[in-house]
Amino acid sequence: MNSLRIINKLGYGVCAVLCGFLSIISYGCQESTTPGMQVSATLDITPSPPTVGEADVVLTLTGAKGELLTGGEIEIEGNMDHAGMKPVFSKLTETAPGKYTGKLEFTMGGDWFVLVTGQLADGHQLNEKVDVPGVKSQ
Amino acid sequence: MTVLDVERPLERGDPQSPGANGQFDLLEVPLLGGFLRWRWSRTFLQLPVLLLSLLMIAHAFFGPQLAPKNLAALLTWVHFRGLVVLVLLVGGNFFCMACPFMLPRELARRFVKPSWRWPRILRNKWPSIICLVGVLFAYELFDLWGSPWWTGALIVGYFAAAFAIDTAFERASFCKYVCPVGQFNFLSATMSPLEVKVRQPDVCHECTTKDCIRGRHDVNAPCGDQTIILSELPIIQRGCELALFQPRKVGNLDCTFCLDCVYACPHDNIGIIARLPGEELAGTGTRSGIGNLDKNAGWTVLTAVFVFGALLNAFAMTSPVYVLEQEISRWTGLRVEWPILGMLFMFGLIIEPAILLGTAAAVTQYWTHSKVTMWGIINRFARSLIPLGFGIWLAHYGFHFFTGALTIIPVTQNACRMAFGLDLLGKPMWQMGGLPESVVYPMELGFLGLGLLGSLLVCWRIASQFNSQAPTKAFFPWSVVIITLFVSACWILTQPMDMRGTFLGG
């Protein structure tokens, strides 16, 4: 009976801690968008459609009025839709106003998404997601 | 007071009890054995898994909706599945033992005693077959592997179903008749090296109380000055809720490793004992709580879903399946996925097994001049496919687990960062993945090879029992089926992985 009481008390204690933790998690996890401004991120990938292997990527960043966003420090992170896959990263270089280029290694066929993060010239933090469906295996 | 039919527990170390026959018994292992013998060991294992499940549910609904960064998606589809098959391979059905879905019902049963018995018409494997096919279908249709929200909904649904069914119905109705994961584990556990079984059958022959199935009653309960019947006394330790009577239990089918029988046995005569994996598959005759597998169509269909579902589930993550789906779409003009997926499932889980198993049974019947019906032959031989089916699941789930095991570290670090705004566990180390594919691929082939060998051995054993004069005639057609499935699985493994949610490219 003592064991039972201990387990009961343990259960209540753990539930209380967990409720607190869940509250924090629900508060802390917000949708990832670029705060404070409207940004459009367009990703052009060569070869098209994208295929497993190294690809050339050109990211075009535009603001709310279609103006090109220049002078950003941009990184991209490629992920598969399936959990358990290691992401791939690449740092982009601005090669023309508002156009950032770099390489990205698609390691497996399937649906990918690319997270675009970094800082714009005006100090805004960039946080966008671009879907890259159907990367071909061959 | 007179108490009828009571047996007192034996003391530990009694010469009648444990391991006298020299078998390896997990319950005799120092520390671990003592822990498992502890009445609350199952609850102790279930509690952390329950907490983890709640954390996963929270992250599924409130965390990032990106599967590779979400604990629910990652732990469910990579770690849980991988660890389940690996633990079944090297141990036994310990995941059912630690199943968190049972805790809420245990709590509820303290307040509400279930009053209904599971409907007689559903006391078979058909409800769980429907659930298993449903989960496999939903997995592909809703791309559960890529959806934290749907993964969370599935976990919640599981908790709700287990709670509702086991609160309303007596015994372990959910585990025995409904749970698709449980059925998967039962079939896989036939390949496990450990089994909950009687240590010394002679002790059971002399046992009069049968507490392992009936439960242990409180012989000290106040009952006045009248003669009492043992079965009317309160139960202080339940017996097997899955109706497996230990002396007549054979193998791991339907056994959740809950160890209720171990705690209930007054003779300390039940252990977790080593045995030859797969040996039970060739067994004939009636099994307690299950019946005769040779006459049980439900188990055969469940086996077919288990084996052919393994191929279908692996095939669905390769490039050719999308070409096939697009072709079907072009032929039929269908632009929605579910009917096309339905056709693939219809072929993979009904037509293909019917053709292969039916042909093998017909040839066996013809060559051996057997009077056993074709369905009877299928019932007998279908079990030989289980080792290969388990090998395919191992190869598939093992691939995801071994290539992505360490991704749990950065995902947890990231979850902590998002929850608290601080890198309490350090900065996410996204470079952590797992073993390279080039290393995992030979392991996958090894799992398939083991499965092939196991299936052929079991098949030969069954064939020898089926026709002792000319076992080759019975063995040959089934070995062709086994080798065909093995070659198919190898072909699937060589196909480029392609994990897409939108087969029409939309």
Interface residues (C-beta under 8 A of the other chain):
Chain A: S3 L4 I7 L10 G11 V14 L18 F21 L22 I24 I25 S26 G28 C29 S32 V52 E77 N79 M80 D81 H82 A83 G84 M85 K86 P87 F89 M108 G109 G110 D111 F113 K129 P133 G134 K136 S137 Q138
Chain B: R39 W40 T43 F44 L47 L51 L54 L55 A58 H59 F61 F62 G63 P64 L66 A67 P68 K69 N70 A73 L74 W77 V78 D143 W145 G146 S319 H400 F401 T403 G404 T407 A415 M418 A419 F420 G421 W430 Q431 M432 G433 G434 P496 M497 D498 M499 R500 G501 T502 G505
